[in-house]
Amino acid sequence: MPPGDKLIHGVAVKTLKVIPDERGRLMEILRNDEPIFERFGQVYVTTARPEVVKAWHHHKLQADHWVCLQGKALVALYDAREKSPTRGQVNEFWMTPEEPFLLKIPAGVYHGFKGKDPQGETMIMNVPTLPYRHASPDEYRHDPYDPAIAFDWRR
């Protein structure tokens, strides 16, 4: 996200610190004693092949916490919440393991990503605030190319 852009209401970004040593690297992602943390639901990873779009979807109950572990992701958020002060706003982020950050996506904000690593899969780790309910998922999908959302995945 370019400096100076206004974040969608409730979105938060936490820069992550990589601690290298002769054995490898360590990176703390999310702790329960920091303000960005709400609660723990589960941890999972999702991948996208080069130029594949996984969007749009939103949740009514849960917030997501994304980190890019592999590849390069073009991430977009769209605020469709009726009473939000940033309703209609779009945020764009480039996520990579080389410049790691945690992206908190609040409930009600449409989100998705496009794999942009020409060498292979892009991998996003998510720490949602609620576990996935297979019988009744809190996941609502929307057409990634809907012109009502001012974001073009084709670029």
N, C-alpha and C positions, 0 to 999 in steps of 0.2 A: 504494500500500500504506500503510495507516495506521501512524503511528509506534508503535514498541513491538512490532509483530508480528514473530514469528520467521520468518526466511527458511528455506525448504526447504534441506536440506544440499546444498551445492555451487552454489546459486543466488547470483548476485552482481549488485549494482546499482552502476552508475557514473553519477553526475550529470554531464551534459554541459554545457559552457560555450559559449554562443553569443557570438561576437565580432562586433558590428555596426560598420560604418563608413558613410560617405556613399554607398558603392557597393553595399552589401548586407550579407550576413552570412557568417560562416565558423563551422563547428562541427567540431572533431576528434571522431571517433567511437571509433576503436579503433586503438591503436598496438602495435607488436610489442615495445616496451620497457616495458610495464606489466603488473602481476600478473594482470589479468583475461584477458590474451591467452594462448591455448594454441598455436594454429597456424592457418594460413589454408587454407581449402578453396575458397571462391568467394564472390561477393556476388550477391544477387538481391533483388527486391522482390515482394511479394504484396499484393493488395488485397482488400477486402471491401466490398460495397455496404452501405448502412444496414440494420442489424438482421440481417445475415447472419453466421452462426457458422461459423468454420473451426476445428474441433476434433473430437475429441481426436486427437493423434498423439504418438508418441515415437520416439526413435532409440536403437539399442543401442550405436552407436559414436561418433556425433558430438555435439558441443555446439553450441548455437545462440547467436547474439548478436543480439538484436532492438533496433531503434530505430523509433519511429513518426515518419514523415516528413510525413504528411498525415492530417488528420482526427482522430478520437478512437477509441481502441481499449480495450475491456475485455479484459484479458489474464488468463487463469487458468492456474495450474500445479497439478499433482497428483502427489505423490510415491508411485509404485507400486513402488519398488525394495525388494526383499525385505530386504536387509541395511542399509537406510538408517536412521539414528537419527530421521529425520522421516517415516518411512513412514506414509502415510495423510493427511498434512498437505496443505492447500490454501493457495496464495497467490494473491492478487488484486491486479492493478495497473491503473491508468488511465494510458494512455500518450497523450501529445499532443506535437506539435512545440513548443508554447508552454512546456512544462516538460519538456525532453528528458532522457532517460537511456537508458543501454545496459543491457539485461537479459540476463544470461548464464543460459542454461537448460542444465543438464548432461544428459548421456546418461541415459536411463531415466526422466526426468521427463515425464509427459504434459503437453502444452501446447496452447493454442489462443487464438483471439481472436474478438471480435464487433465488427463495425463499428458505432460509435455516433455517427457524424457524420450528422445528418439532412440536411445539405446535399450529401453526396456520398460518394465512396469514401474509405475509410481505407487508408493505405499503410504497410506495415511493411517495413523493410529488414532482411535477415538476412545475417550473416556466419558461416556454419557452419565448423566446423573441418575438414570433409571436403567434397570436391566430390560433387555428386549423381551416382550411378551409375545410368544409365538401365536397364541390363540387370539390376541387382540392387540396388534402392533400400534404403537404411537408413531406412525409414519404415514405421511400424506404426500403423494407424488403429484407433480405438475410437469407439463410439457417443457423440456429444456429450451425449445425454440419459440415459445410464446412471445409474440411481439409486444404484449402488454408489459413485459419486464424488459427494462432498458439495458439489456446485456446480451451481447452476441458471442456465443461460444465458437462460431466459425472462424474467427480471426486467428 
